[in-house]
Amino acid sequence: MTGAPASLRVAWRRVPDGVARRTAAWELIRDLVPGAVLSNRCARCGGDHGPVRIAGAEFEASVTYAGDHAVVAVVSRAEAEAVGIDAELVDDRQRDAAGLAGVLGERPADVRAWTRVEATLKADGRGLRIDPALVDVVGTAASWTARVPGRAAALSGVDLDGPPGVVLSAAFARASG
């Protein structure tokens, strides 16, 4: 199976002044999955900064932020055991000042390469506890695969259209069976 799962839904909006980014993102998820009961308890420390979970629904979700945009993805659990989404501004003064050199090891690191790796690490579930330089991504915008150390199966991914000036990628752990 290549490309995005048929059930993938992506949404974004600018976060209004005075509104918490998480509030805007969770509203987007509830627009895509009406009545969703959401949580994001961190499995390691119990804080409210872990991956978004949808209780009692047959969907997985992921959240990211780029500039003043909140971006979310949801996918049916029948098609994917996990989803990860990442968005980055094309032009970001802070990131550009720090640079991406070395962040992916010896490989060239541009904004697209980074969104693919970050989406993969979110779908993997371990996030930046895995060195991004160890993630191997191959393929095209329409369909790529990523291998992560310690994970038997590769993850699938796609590059997506997003808000103007934002680079967007999503990765999936395909459902078994």
PyMOL commands that set and color helices and strands:
alter all, ss='L'
color gray80, all
select helices_A, chain A and resi 21-32+93-98+111-124+127-129+132-134
alter helices_A, ss='H'
color red, helices_A
select strands_A, chain A and resi 9-14+37-39+53-55+59-66+69-76+80-89+136-140+143-147+155-160+166-174
alter strands_A, ss='S'
color yellow, strands_A
deselect
rebuild
show_as cartoon
